[in-house]
Amino acid sequence: MLCFLTYSVLCLGQNFQTYVDAFCGHKSMQSANISILFRDLSDDSTIASYRPNAAVPTASTIKVLTTATALESLGPDFCFQTFLETDGTIDNGVLHGNLYIRGTGDPTLGSEQVGNADFLPSWVKAIKDAGIKRIAGRIIADASFYDPAEAIPYGWVHEDIGNFYSGGVYPLCFKDNVMTIFLNSGSVGTKAQILSTEPYIPDIEFENYFVCGTGRDWLVSGEPYSNHRVLSGCIVPNKGRWSVKAAIPNPPLLLAQNLNAALFASGVKIDSSAIYVKVSQHSDRHLIYTYTSPALSEILRETNQQSNNMYAEQIFRYLGSAIKTPVLISDCVDFEKNFWKNRFIDLYSAYIYDGSGLSPQDVLSGKMLVDILTYMAKYSANKDVWFSTLPISGQSGTLKGFLAGTPLEGRVIAKSGTTSRVKAYAGYINAPNGHTYVFAVMVNNASVKSRVVQREIAKMIEDMFCHVQATN
C-alpha cells in the first residue's frame, strides 16, 4: 500500500504541469504576461511552473514582501511610537513655547481597524498631568520623519491619488486618513450638492463637478497636504443624502487641530492655532508623553487580511528609517533588497516603487514570492504569526470568496492581488495528500476581465490538488 501511495503521488506530480500548461494555453491568456511556480515545501521541489523568473506586475501580492520584511526585521511585538514634546518651559501651568506631535508613521492613530480610535483623551490627560493649563504658543504637527516630497509613492496614477484607498504616506496619520463626503443626490442631470464631511476639515475647498446620473464613475482627486479637492464624474441620482469616501488632505494638520479642540474642551487654553511642519525645526525639546501603537502582529493582520493599502505604505516607509531619516523610498527599497539578500533571496531584478502594490510599476517574479514564502514557512521564528496574518480560502479577508464551497475551502492561505489588468495569488496550499505547497500565480494583461481570470486560477488550483485526494 505504501508503495502504491508513493507511486500515485509521483504520477500526480508529473501531471501537475498539465494543469498549468492548460491554464497558460487558454486563448484568453495568449497575450498575457504570466509567472507561475508551485513548490513542494517538504523538499523544495518544483512540481509545476511557467516562466517562474518572469517579471510581472504584482498588485497587492507585493504586500507579502512588505509584511514579511517588517515581521522579520522588526519583530511581532514592535510598536510604532508618537511623541508629545515641548520646546519651552512650564511655569505656573503655562507652557511658554510650543507643543509638538512628532510622528514616526503609526497607521493606527484614530483608526477604526486596529487600536483605540478614541485615543485623544489619553493625550489630553498626559498634557494636563505635565502641569500644562495653557499653551502660550501653538500645537505643531511634526511631519518630518519621511521626506515630504514623497508623500505620494512613485508611479501612482492620477486617478488613484486622493481616493480613500490611496491617500498618501505621512509620519502622522489620523482616522485611517479617510474622510466621508456627504452629498445631496437629486434628479438626473443635476449637480450634486456637498453637505458636509466626516471628520470635519477646516478650510477644505471643493471644486465640485459631481453630476447625478447613471453609473458610479466618480473620482475625488487632490495632492497631499493640499486642502483643494476636485470632485468629478457621476453619482447615483435620486438618493437624497448620499456619501463617497476620499483621502483626508492633510492628516498631520487635522490631528493637530483635533488635539487643539480636545484640549480647549478640557479647559486648556492655547494662544495660537495649530499648524504642521514638513521639515524638522531644530529646537531643544522635552518629551512629556510617548504614545505606543498596538503590536505589529495586529497591524500586519489588518494589512494582509483586508489588503489595507494605507497600513502597507506606512509599514514599508518605516523600514527605510533603519537607513536614515527623513526617509526616502529608495531607502526602503535598499533595506528590503539587502535584508533578503542576506537570506540568500535575490531581489536584484525586482522593481519596487511602494509597499502596497498600487503602483503599476511594481514588478516581481513568481519565484521571488515563492522564495520569500518558503523562507517564512521553514526558517522564520515568527512563522505562526506570519500564517495568522494571511487570509484563508472561503473563510476570511480577501479570500472569503476564493475557492469557497470547494474541497480546498480552508486549505489555501494566501495573499491576493487585483488591479484592472492584474490578478495574482501567492501563498500556501495544504493539499489533501498531506503535503504543503508554496505557490505564486501572477497574470497581467489577460484578454478577459479580472473576475474571469480569478475563476480560471481557482479552477486550475482545484483541479490540480483535488485530483490528489481522488487518486489517493
C-alpha positions in Angstrom: 0.0 0.0 0.0 2.8 2.4 0.9 4.4 1.8 -2.5 1.1 2.4 -4.2 0.6 5.8 -2.4 4.1 6.9 -3.3 3.6 5.9 -6.9 0.3 7.8 -7.1 1.7 11.0 -5.7 4.7 10.8 -8.1 2.4 10.2 -11.1 0.3 13.2 -10.0 3.5 15.2 -9.6 4.1 14.6 -13.3 0.5 15.6 -14.1 0.6 18.9 -12.1 2.3 20.6 -15.0 -0.5 19.7 -17.4 -3.0 21.8 -15.5 -0.6 24.8 -15.6 0.0 24.3 -19.3 -3.7 24.2 -19.9 -4.3 27.4 -18.0 -1.5 29.2 -19.8 -2.5 27.9 -23.2 -6.1 29.1 -23.0 -6.9 31.6 -25.7 -7.6 34.4 -23.1 -4.0 34.0 -21.8 -2.3 34.2 -25.2 -1.4 37.9 -24.8 -0.8 37.8 -21.1 2.4 38.1 -19.1 2.3 35.2 -16.7 4.6 33.9 -14.0 3.7 30.7 -12.1 5.5 28.5 -9.6 4.3 25.6 -7.4 6.8 24.2 -4.9 6.5 21.3 -2.5 7.5 22.7 0.9 8.8 19.3 2.1 11.7 19.0 -0.3 11.7 22.3 -2.2 11.0 20.5 -5.4 9.2 22.3 -8.3 6.0 20.4 -9.2 4.8 22.8 -11.9 5.9 26.2 -13.3 5.5 28.6 -16.2 8.1 31.4 -16.6 8.8 31.4 -12.9 11.5 34.1 -13.3 9.4 36.4 -15.5 8.9 40.0 -14.2 5.1 40.6 -13.7 3.3 43.5 -12.1 2.4 42.4 -8.5 -0.7 44.3 -7.5 -1.2 43.6 -3.8 0.9 40.5 -3.7 3.8 42.8 -3.1 2.4 43.1 0.5 3.9 39.6 1.0 7.3 41.3 0.6 6.4 44.3 2.7 4.9 42.5 5.6 7.3 39.6 5.7 10.2 42.0 5.8 8.6 44.0 8.6 7.8 41.0 10.7 11.3 39.5 10.4 13.2 42.8 10.8 11.1 44.5 13.5 9.5 41.5 15.3 5.9 40.8 16.1 6.0 42.9 19.3 7.3 46.1 17.6 5.2 49.2 18.2 5.1 52.5 16.4 5.7 55.5 18.7 4.3 59.0 18.6 5.9 61.7 20.8 4.4 64.7 22.5 7.2 67.2 23.1 7.7 70.8 24.2 10.3 73.4 23.3 9.7 75.7 26.2 9.3 75.8 30.0 6.3 75.2 32.1 5.7 77.9 34.7 2.6 78.2 36.9 0.7 76.0 34.5 1.8 77.9 31.4 3.8 76.3 28.7 6.0 79.1 27.3 6.6 77.6 23.9 5.0 75.1 21.6 3.7 71.6 21.9 4.9 69.2 19.2 3.3 66.0 17.9 6.3 64.1 16.4 5.2 61.1 14.3 7.1 58.0 13.1 4.3 56.7 10.9 1.9 54.9 13.2 -1.1 53.9 10.9 -3.4 53.2 13.8 -3.9 56.8 15.2 -7.7 57.1 15.4 -8.1 54.0 13.2 -11.4 52.1 13.2 -9.5 49.0 12.2 -6.8 48.4 14.9 -6.2 50.0 18.2 -8.0 52.8 20.1 -10.0 55.1 17.8 -10.7 57.4 20.8 -7.1 57.9 21.9 -7.1 61.7 22.2 -8.4 61.8 25.9 -5.2 59.9 26.9 -3.1 62.6 25.2 -5.1 65.4 26.9 -4.6 63.7 30.3 -0.8 63.4 29.7 -0.6 67.0 28.8 -2.5 68.1 31.9 -0.5 65.7 34.1 2.6 67.5 32.9 1.1 70.6 34.6 0.1 72.4 31.4 -3.1 74.6 31.7 -2.2 77.0 28.9 0.0 76.9 25.9 1.5 80.3 25.1 2.3 79.1 21.7 0.7 76.6 19.4 0.4 72.9 18.7 2.7 71.8 15.8 2.4 68.5 13.9 6.0 67.5 13.1 5.7 65.5 9.8 9.5 65.5 9.1 10.2 61.8 9.6 9.5 61.0 5.9 10.7 63.1 3.0 7.7 65.3 2.3 8.3 65.3 -1.5 7.5 61.6 -1.5 4.1 61.6 0.2 2.9 60.0 -3.0 4.9 56.9 -3.9 6.5 56.6 -7.3 4.2 55.6 -10.2 0.8 56.1 -8.6 -1.6 57.0 -11.4 -3.5 60.3 -11.2 -6.9 58.6 -10.9 -5.9 57.0 -7.6 -4.3 60.0 -5.9 -6.8 61.5 -3.5 -9.1 58.4 -3.3 -9.7 56.7 0.0 -7.6 53.7 -0.8 -4.5 55.8 -1.8 -4.3 58.7 0.5 -0.5 59.1 0.6 2.1 58.4 3.2 2.5 60.6 6.3 4.6 60.5 9.6 1.3 61.4 11.3 -1.9 59.6 10.3 -5.4 60.2 11.6 -8.6 58.2 11.3 -7.3 55.9 8.6 -6.6 59.0 6.5 -10.1 58.7 5.2 -13.0 61.2 5.1 -16.6 60.8 4.1 -18.1 63.5 1.9 -21.9 63.8 2.4 -23.9 64.9 -0.7 -27.4 65.5 -1.8 -28.3 63.3 -4.7 -31.0 64.9 -6.9 -32.6 64.2 -10.2 -30.8 63.0 -13.3 -28.6 65.7 -14.8 -28.5 68.0 -11.7 -25.3 68.9 -9.9 -24.8 67.0 -6.6 -24.7 69.4 -3.6 -21.9 69.0 -1.0 -23.4 69.0 2.6 -20.5 68.2 5.0 -17.5 66.0 5.7 -16.8 63.5 8.5 -14.5 64.2 10.1 -14.9 68.0 9.9 -12.0 69.5 8.0 -11.5 73.2 8.4 -10.9 75.3 5.3 -11.3 72.4 2.9 -12.0 73.6 -0.7 -14.1 71.5 -3.1 -14.1 72.1 -6.9 -17.3 70.2 -7.5 -18.2 68.7 -10.8 -20.3 65.8 -9.5 -23.4 65.2 -11.6 -26.3 62.9 -10.7 -26.5 60.3 -13.4 -26.3 56.7 -14.4 -23.4 54.6 -13.1 -21.0 55.4 -10.3 -18.0 56.6 -12.3 -16.8 59.2 -9.8 -13.4 60.5 -8.7 -12.0 62.6 -5.9 -8.5 63.9 -6.6 -6.1 66.1 -4.9 -2.4 66.4 -3.8 -1.1 65.6 -0.3 -1.0 68.5 2.2 -3.4 70.5 -0.1 -6.9 71.3 1.0 -8.1 71.6 -2.6 -10.1 68.7 -3.9 -11.7 68.1 -7.3 -14.8 66.0 -7.5 -15.7 64.7 -11.0 -18.0 62.1 -12.6 -21.4 60.7 -11.8 -23.1 59.6 -8.6 -26.4 57.7 -8.3 -29.4 60.0 -8.8 -32.5 60.5 -6.6 -30.9 59.1 -3.4 -31.2 62.2 -1.2 -28.4 62.1 1.3 -25.5 60.2 -0.3 -21.8 59.8 0.5 -18.5 59.0 -1.0 -15.1 58.3 0.6 -11.9 60.1 -0.1 -8.5 60.7 1.3 -8.0 63.3 4.1 -6.0 66.1 2.5 -3.6 66.7 5.4 -3.7 64.1 8.2 -0.9 65.7 10.3 -2.6 69.1 10.4 -6.0 67.6 11.1 -4.6 65.6 14.0 -3.1 68.8 15.5 -6.4 70.6 15.1 -8.3 67.8 16.8 -5.9 67.8 19.7 -6.2 71.6 19.9 -10.0 71.2 20.1 -9.8 68.4 22.7 -7.5 70.4 24.9 -9.7 73.5 24.6 -12.8 71.5 25.5 -11.0 70.2 28.7 -10.1 73.8 29.8 -6.6 74.1 28.4 -6.1 77.4 26.6 -4.0 77.7 23.5 -2.8 81.1 22.3 -2.4 80.3 18.5 -4.0 77.9 16.0 -2.5 74.5 15.2 0.0 74.2 12.3 2.1 71.5 10.7 5.8 71.4 9.6 7.3 69.1 7.0 10.9 70.0 7.8 12.1 69.5 11.4 12.6 72.6 13.5 15.9 72.0 15.3 14.8 73.3 18.7 15.6 71.7 22.0 12.6 69.7 23.0 11.5 67.9 26.1 9.5 64.7 26.0 6.3 64.7 28.0 4.5 61.6 26.6 5.0 58.6 24.3 2.0 57.0 22.7 2.5 53.4 21.6 0.6 51.6 18.9 -0.7 48.1 19.1 1.8 45.3 18.3 3.0 44.9 14.8 1.4 41.4 14.6 -2.1 43.1 14.9 -1.2 45.7 12.3 0.1 43.0 9.9 -3.2 41.0 10.2 -5.2 44.0 9.1 -2.7 44.7 6.3 -2.8 41.3 4.8 -6.4 40.1 5.7 -8.0 43.3 4.3 -5.3 44.3 1.9 -5.1 47.7 3.6 -3.0 49.9 1.4 -2.5 52.7 3.9 -1.2 50.3 6.5 1.1 48.7 4.0 2.6 52.0 2.9 3.2 53.1 6.4 5.0 49.9 7.3 7.1 50.0 4.1 8.1 53.6 4.7 9.2 52.9 8.3 11.6 50.2 7.1 13.7 52.9 5.5 14.3 54.6 8.8 16.8 51.9 9.6 19.0 53.6 7.0 18.3 57.3 7.6 15.7 60.0 8.2 14.0 61.8 6.6 13.1 58.5 4.9 13.3 58.2 1.1 11.5 55.5 -0.8 14.9 54.4 -2.1 16.0 53.8 1.5 13.0 51.4 1.9 13.8 49.5 -1.3 17.5 49.2 -0.4 16.6 47.9 3.0 14.3 45.2 1.6 16.7 44.1 -1.1 19.6 43.9 1.3 17.6 42.2 4.0 16.6 39.3 1.7 20.0 39.2 0.0 21.4 38.3 3.4 18.9 35.4 3.5 20.0 34.2 0.0 16.9 35.5 -1.8 17.8 37.6 -4.8 15.5 40.6 -5.5 18.1 42.2 -7.8 15.7 42.3 -10.8 12.7 43.4 -8.7 11.2 46.8 -9.3 9.7 48.2 -6.1 8.0 51.5 -6.0 5.8 51.3 -3.0 4.7 48.9 -0.3 1.0 48.3 -1.2 1.1 47.4 -4.9 -0.8 50.4 -6.1 2.0 51.4 -8.4 1.6 49.5 -11.8 5.4 49.7 -12.0 5.9 47.2 -9.1 7.4 44.1 -10.6 8.4 40.8 -9.0 8.5 37.2 -10.3 6.6 34.2 -9.1 9.9 32.7 -7.9 10.7 35.7 -5.7 7.4 35.5 -3.9 7.7 31.7 -3.5 11.2 32.1 -2.1 10.0 34.6 0.5 7.0 32.4 1.4 9.3 29.4 1.7 11.6 31.2 4.0 8.8 32.3 6.2 7.4 28.8 6.5 10.6 26.9 7.0 13.1 29.3 8.7 11.2 32.1 10.4 10.9 32.1 14.2 7.7 34.1 13.6 6.0 31.6 11.2 2.9 31.1 13.4 2.3 34.9 13.5 3.0 35.0 9.7 0.4 32.4 8.9 -2.1 34.2 11.1 -1.8 37.4 9.1 -2.9 35.8 5.8 -6.5 35.2 4.6 -7.9 31.7 4.3 -9.8 30.5 1.3 -13.5 30.6 1.7 -13.3 31.9 5.3 -11.5 35.2 5.8 -10.3 38.5 4.4 -9.9 39.0 0.7 -10.0 35.2 0.2 -13.5 34.8 1.6 -15.0 34.1 -1.8 -12.0 32.3 -3.3 -12.5 28.5 -3.5 -15.5 28.8 -1.2 -17.6 25.7 -1.3 -14.8 23.6 -2.9 -12.7 20.8 -1.3 -10.0 23.5 -0.9 -12.0 25.8 1.3 -9.9 26.4 4.4 -6.8 24.8 2.8 -5.3 27.8 0.9 -3.6 30.6 3.0 -2.6 33.3 0.6 -2.4 37.0 -0.3 -4.4 38.1 -3.4 -3.6 41.0 -5.7 -6.0 42.7 -8.0 -6.0 45.7 -10.3 -7.8 46.3 -13.6 -5.1 44.4 -15.5 -3.5 42.2 -12.9 -4.7 39.1 -11.0 -2.4 37.3 -8.6 -2.2 35.0 -5.7 0.8 33.9 -3.5 0.7 31.7 -0.5 0.3 28.1 0.7 -1.9 25.1 -0.2 -2.4 22.4 2.5 -3.3 19.7 0.0 -5.5 16.7 0.7 -2.4 14.4 0.2 -0.8 15.8 3.4 1.7 17.9 1.6 2.0 21.7 1.8 2.8 23.6 -1.4 4.0 27.1 -1.8 2.8 28.9 -4.9 2.5 32.1 -6.8 0.3 32.7 -9.8 0.7 36.1 -11.4 -1.3 37.2 -14.5 -1.0 40.5 -16.3 -2.9 41.7 -19.4 -5.2 38.7 -20.0 -7.9 39.4 -22.6 -10.7 38.8 -20.1 -11.8 40.6 -17.0 -10.2 40.1 -13.7 -13.0 38.1 -12.2 -12.7 35.6 -15.1 -9.0 35.3 -14.5 -9.8 34.7 -10.8 -12.2 31.9 -11.7 -9.7 30.2 -14.0 -7.0 30.4 -11.4 -9.3 28.8 -8.8 -10.3 26.1 -11.3 -6.6 25.3 -12.1 -5.7 25.0 -8.4 -8.8 23.0 -7.6 -8.2 20.6 -10.5 -4.5 20.2 -9.5 -5.0 19.4 -5.8 -8.3 17.8 -5.6 -7.1 15.1 -8.0 -4.5 14.3 -5.4 -7.3 13.4 -3.0 -9.3 11.5 -5.6 -6.3 9.3 -6.6 -5.2 8.7 -3.0 
